[in-house]
Amino acid sequence: MPPPPPLFLSLRSPPPPPPLLPVHVGKGAQALTLPAAVQSRRSLPACSVSSARHNDYFDPRAPPPPPPRDGYGRPPYAQANGGQEGRVFTSYSIYKGKAALSFDPRPPQFVPLDSGAHKVAKEGFVLLQFAPAVATRQYDWTRKQVFSLSVWEIGTLLTLGPTDSCEFFHDPFKGRSEEGKVRKVLKVEPTPDGNGRFFNLSVQNRLLNIDENIYIPITKGEFAVIVSTFNYIIPHLMGWSTFTNSIKPEESRPYNRPQSGPEYEWRR
């Protein structure tokens, strides 16, 4: 049998709402007339809705959006190791009466492998820049002399005792035809009162006819900052920090255990 026809229920429409401001007219009274401003407001809808177009709005006070980062909160690898965008430069500078000295770290150099990984091709270093003073708190950085501290030279500075001193010799043209024409000697020795260090750089450049000696006293507190900074920066100069940051748990795989032998006993 066919299904019964659908039932339709008809309801009466609700009465219209009363006016917002009813008008009462009594005997001898005049009708209440609303000002034009109120009448114009009554003609508007109760709530005006406008489309939000955020793309057309720019607040100059708003901070710029953060750079993209990967799932570990780090900048993308290509951006952090390839282009200039996202790089950060820093320096620690000391200013004294006769000279100024700045310590500028330089990162290691990486080369890509066929597997897509990278390895350290050259360790980083700390660039020391000495600038002579020309007036009170004024230094001539156009006449600066530089000296690059390698990782092992940094380690030598870190092992100095209160009365120890050290000396480093550099020849930028070692192994080339100009070898011996440029001589740089950096001496680090304690001050006579034992409360600091002297950093003394001697440069003899026969190619440019330069013979200059720049020294600057370093207080005990300033040397403590240098030591702390060097301790922190060494793993970064060696590329070890880049290695640890590249470790991802989901990409780890077990290593094949080597054959047992005396050379592997320390691993047990």
Secondary structure, 3 states (H helix, E strand, C coil): CCCCCCCCCCCCCCCCCCCCCCCCCCCCCCCCCCCHHHHHHHCCCCCCCCCCCHHHCCCCCCCCCCCCCCCCCCCCHHHHHCCCCCCCCCCEEEECCCEEEEEEEECCEEEECCCCCEEEEECCEEEEEEEEEEECCEECHHHCEEEEECHHHHHHHHCCCCCCCEEEEECCCCCCCCCCCEEEEEEEEECCCCCEEEEEEEEEECCCCEEEEEEEEEEHHHHHHHHHHHHHHHHHHHCHHHHHHCCCHHHCCCCCCCCCCHHHHHHC
